[in-house]
Amino acid sequence: MNQSIKLIGIGDNGQESLLPQYAQWIEESEVLVGGERVLAFFPNYQGEKITVKGGLKAIVERLQEENRPTVVLASGDPLFYGIGGYLSSKINIEVYPYLSSVQLAFSKMGESWQDAYFVSVHGRSMKGLAQRVDGRAKIALLTDVENSPNRIAEYLLTFGMREYKAFVAENIGGENEQYRWFTLDEMKEAEFSPLNVVILKRTEKGPEWSIGIEDEEFIQRKPDKGLITKKEIRTLSIGALNLQKTTVVWDIGTCTGSMAIEAARIATEGEVFAVEKNEADLENCLQNMKKFRTDFTAVHGKAPERLDEFKDPDAVFIGGTAGGMEAILSICCERLKENGRIVLNAVTIENLSEALQAFKQNGFETTITLAQISRSKPILNLTRFDALNPIYIITAKRGS
């Protein structure tokens, strides 16, 4: 094929949204490709129409063999959560965008959008959305029928995010165009067109947490408080995991979920998977998850059970194994991605020795930090120190 294919963005008002040059290219083309909705804007087209349904692989294969003048149509800006990125990576294509739905929505809202956070839940799970959006001033969400404004409101309310108001733009550029403001409670109950964009605006300050959340803030088992990775140890262990925004994390023996929560608030664009054998502790974890506005996968099971359901990790934290350490470490070492880390907390010399031996057998190099921490405690009008249990923090990486 000698000529490039043209990918043209189009608005919901159809041919009216096209520049004269774009309309001429479409008229002169012999093949017009697009979804049913955009192709319907051209009932009198004389060439061949190819409808995009399902995946794009078959369309790409066909376009790679096409020698006739061809135009591909897409809604709005094809390079903004559209098909443009995929098509341009596979074939020689020229992109001519229309205004994106988000750009038009912000114009109706009357606010700048260069400082907004953009996220699509169109055809995607909302899992992890809580930590991605929490605390941001402006958030633009591309929706679909399942992840509707109602569903988004219900989701955000689960995490208590009432400091946000929502601006919903429907049928942008079309005949039934509509723009409305809502509280999240109102948006949960309202009715919407399937074609919409949701913009969240923070109208007041919400809760904030830094690394090293105070132990007392977590919901814990009663009356036996203390089954939590203490703040100081948690902070050291988080540092040892070397978490990045996109890290995939496992938390084995999550208990209250303190490590998983801290990890999720750092790896906001990644994923966190946690397993806990005690149902009561898992329930506390799920409640803490909502309180601290994190959304990760937490399951009931005694590791290594359930680990096969998790994505391969970049980082693994092991706070407790309740036996079976060798089998757990074998799986973690096998599935850990390149340059990943495993951090294990051990209280006893025996567990330390067992862990070191297991890591050695799997070809991993280890470093150990012995953390002996004391906290100040008032006694009458004086101050003394209470010692926490000494903890061995073992960091393991693949041998060079």
C-alpha positions, 0 to 999 in steps of 0.5 A: 500500500503506497498511500497512508490511511486517514483517521478522522475524528467526528463529533456527535453532530455528525457531518456538521463537525467536519472541516470541509477538507475532511468531508472532501477526503471522506467523499473521495475515499473508496473505503469508510471504516468505523463503528455503526454509530459514526457510519450512520452519519453517512447514509449516502456514502458511495464506497464500501463501508466496513463496520468495526465490531469487537477487536481491532486485529481483524480490521488492522489485517484488512487495512494492511492489505488495502490499496484503495483510498481509505478513511477510518472514522472515530468519535472525538479525538482518536488518540485520547482513549480511542483507537488511534494509538493502536492503529498508528502502532500497526499501520501507516496512518494520518490522524485528524482529531476532533475535539475530545468529549472531555475537552467539550465537557470542560468548556461547558463547565467553564474551567481549565482542564490541563490540571485534571486527572484523566481516567477511563472506566469505559470497558474497564474495571473500577478496581483500584479507582479509589486510590487513584482519584483520592485527593485530586482536585479535578478528575475526568472519567470516561464512562460506559453503560455498566460504569455509569454515573450512578455506579461511579457515585455509589462506588465513591460513596463507599469510600466516603468521598463526599467532598466531591461534586460531579458535573455530568455532560451527556450527548455532547454535541448531539441533539439531546445535549445536557449538562448538570451538576450533582452531589454524589448522593444525587448522581447515584439516583439520577438517570443518564444517557449512555453517552456521557462524561463525568467530571469530579471537582473537590469542593472541600478538603478530605482526609489525608494520610502520609506514609506511616499511618498511626497504628491506632487509626486502624480497626484491629482485632479486639481485645487482642490489639497489637496484631498489626505491623507497627508503624515504624516497622511498616515504614521500614518495610515499605521502603525496602519494597522499593514501591513505584506507582505501577508496582504489583504488590502481594501482601501475605498474611495481611491481617488488618491490611496496614501494609496493603493499604500503605502500598496501595496509596503509593502504587496508585497505578499498580495493583495490590493483592492480599491474603489472610487466613483469619476471617475476622482479621480479613473483615477488619482489613476490608473495613480499613480498606474503605476508611483509608480509601484504597481498593485492592483484592483481599481474599480469605485463605492460608497461603500458598492457597489463593496465590495462583489467583494473583498477578505476578508481583513486582514486590511481595511482603510477608508479615506472617505465614502460619507455617508452610514458609518454604512452599510460600517462598518457593512460589514467591521466588518463582513468580516474582518479576525481574528486579522485584523484591521480597520483604519478610518480617520475622520475629524468631531466630528460627523463622529468620534461619528458615527464611534465609535457607529458603531464599538461598535455595531459590538463588536469592540474595538477602540483606537483613535489618534488625529493628529494635525500636522503643517508644516513649511512654509517660510515667507520672510526670516523667518519661520512660521507653517501652520496647517493641518486639525486635523484628528481622526485616529480610529483603531478598532479590535475585542473585546476580 
